[in-house]
Amino acid sequence: MSHATEQPRKRTPEEIEADLARTRLELTSTVNELSDKLDPRRQVDAAKDSAKAAAAAAGGRAKAAAAAAGGQAKAFADDLGSGDRKALTVLGAVLAAGATLIAVARRSR
């Protein structure tokens, strides 16, 4: 049994040179990309940008929380002003807890 084997087509020197040039360009591009990714200055810049974005987001959340707390404090003050029993009870409990803490702190001296 004989098997026919195909011989690969012979490439011309020009085709080989073109393949080498293309491969060199691809390799240069890959090396440049890796160099950019591994450059310490670029990594520091990327870390700074990331930190700035995180700080801006945290600042926005803090402002929103402060605005909400301010609104709640105003509503509580309004409830106290109108004589709301629940608000008065909460205020009394907070004052009693504060007085207890002061008394305990003075005794332990």
C-alpha positions in Angstrom: 0.0 0.0 0.0 1.5 3.2 -1.0 0.3 6.6 0.3 0.7 9.6 -1.8 2.3 12.4 0.1 1.8 16.0 -0.8 4.9 18.2 -0.9 4.3 21.6 0.6 4.4 24.4 -2.0 7.8 26.1 -2.0 7.7 29.7 -1.0 9.6 32.4 -2.8 12.2 34.4 -1.0 9.9 37.4 -1.3 7.1 35.6 0.5 9.5 34.5 3.3 10.7 38.1 3.7 7.2 39.4 3.8 6.3 36.8 6.5 9.3 37.8 8.5 8.5 41.5 8.2 4.9 40.9 9.3 6.1 38.7 12.2 8.6 41.4 13.3 5.8 44.0 13.3 3.5 41.8 15.3 6.3 41.1 17.8 7.2 44.8 18.1 3.6 45.6 18.8 3.3 42.9 21.4 6.6 44.1 23.1 5.4 47.7 23.1 2.0 46.7 24.7 3.8 44.7 27.4 6.2 47.5 28.0 3.3 50.0 28.5 1.5 47.6 30.8 4.5 47.0 32.9 5.8 50.6 33.1 5.8 51.6 36.8 4.9 55.2 35.9 1.8 54.1 34.0 0.9 51.7 36.9 1.2 54.6 39.4 -1.0 56.8 37.1 -3.6 54.1 36.8 -3.6 53.6 40.6 -4.0 57.3 41.1 -6.9 57.5 38.7 -8.6 54.6 40.4 -8.1 56.1 43.9 -9.5 59.5 42.6 -12.5 57.8 41.2 -13.1 55.8 44.5 -12.7 59.0 46.5 -15.1 60.9 44.4 -17.7 58.1 44.7 -17.2 57.9 48.5 -17.5 61.7 48.7 -20.8 61.6 46.8 -22.1 58.9 49.2 -21.0 60.8 52.2 -22.7 64.0 51.0 -25.9 62.0 50.4 -25.7 60.4 53.9 -25.1 63.8 55.5 -28.1 65.3 53.7 -30.3 62.4 54.8 -29.1 62.7 58.4 -29.7 66.4 58.3 -33.2 65.8 57.0 -33.8 63.3 59.8 -32.5 65.6 62.4 -34.8 68.4 61.2 -37.7 66.1 61.2 -36.9 64.9 64.7 -36.6 68.6 65.9 -40.0 69.3 64.2 -41.5 66.3 66.0 -40.1 67.6 69.3 -41.4 71.0 68.7 -44.9 69.7 68.0 -44.8 67.6 71.2 -44.8 64.2 69.5 -44.7 61.6 72.3 -42.4 59.2 70.5 -39.8 61.9 69.8 -40.0 63.1 73.4 -39.6 59.5 74.7 -36.5 59.0 72.5 -35.0 62.3 73.7 -35.6 61.4 77.3 -34.0 58.0 76.8 -30.9 59.6 75.2 -30.6 62.1 78.0 -31.0 59.4 80.7 -28.3 57.2 79.0 -26.0 60.2 78.8 -26.5 61.1 82.5 -25.9 57.4 83.4 -22.6 57.3 81.5 -21.5 60.6 83.1 -22.3 59.2 86.6 -20.5 56.0 86.0 -17.5 57.8 84.6 -17.3 60.0 87.7 -17.6 57.1 90.1 -14.8 55.2 88.4 -12.3 58.0 89.0 
